[in-house]
Amino acid sequence: MMLQTPRLILRPWREDDAENLYTYARDPQVGPPAGWLPHTSAENSREIIRTVLSAPETYAVCRKADGGPIGSIGLHRNDLAEQEDEYELGYWIGRPFWGQGLIPEASRELLRHAFEDLGMRRIWCGHYDGNIKSRRVQEKLGFVYHHTTPGIEVKQMNEIRTGHVMLMTRETWEKVRENGERTDA
């Protein structure tokens, strides 16, 4: 499946995206705040495409201008999304594209897809202490604070962190969609 926004195409990852993925995922300012290690090579990125990014509802974030992946976004089921009618939203984008509103744009489309096409009732999203950029995206989208969990083991990073969990219900999404992007967050 492919989804589109005014500036982006969200499409499944392909193994030939490994070089582009490595270009952005090797940056130590991208993965570690989200709890994953920087990629070490294009082959490492190819393996991540095969084992992680090939999951259902996981998309390469590509600019329409050139078509190459610059980040990733997806809907996942894990410890936050335990019911059949809920997902967790996860995302990241390469540092050269920070501050351009691309992840909020991609996220709005994925939220639309989750609620309208997939019939979801709730979408969870989280961030670790200190990841202000991710928190800001969630607030901008209209997610509402739900709870904080201290003592989370982040195995890839060999760390213990505090996580903050946000929630978007179908009702909240419908209000945000009607009123446009939140500006009070």
Stockholm file with secondary structure:
# STOCKHOLM 1.0

chainA/1-185         MMLQTPRLILRPWREDDAENLYTYARDPQVGPPAGWLPHTSAENSREIIRTVLSAPETYAVCRKADGGPIGSIGLHRNDLAEQEDEYELGYWIGRPFWGQGLIPEASRELLRHAFEDLGMRRIWCGHYDGNIKSRRVQEKLGFVYHHTTPGIEVKQMNEIRTGHVMLMTRETWEKVRENGERTDA
#=GR chainA/1-185 SS CCEECSSEEEECCCGGGHHHHHHHHTCTTTSGGGTCCCCCSHHHHHHHHHHTTTSTTEEEEEETTTCCEEEEEEEECSSSCCSTTEEEEEEEECGGGTTSSHHHHHHHHHHHIIIIISCCSEEEEEEETTCHHHHHHHHHHTCEEEEEEEEEEEGGGTEEEEEEEEEEEHHHHHHHHHHCSCSCC
#=GC SS_cons         CCEECSSEEEECCCGGGHHHHHHHHTCTTTSGGGTCCCCCSHHHHHHHHHHTTTSTTEEEEEETTTCCEEEEEEEECSSSCCSTTEEEEEEEECGGGTTSSHHHHHHHHHHHIIIIISCCSEEEEEEETTCHHHHHHHHHHTCEEEEEEEEEEEGGGTEEEEEEEEEEEHHHHHHHHHHCSCSCC
//
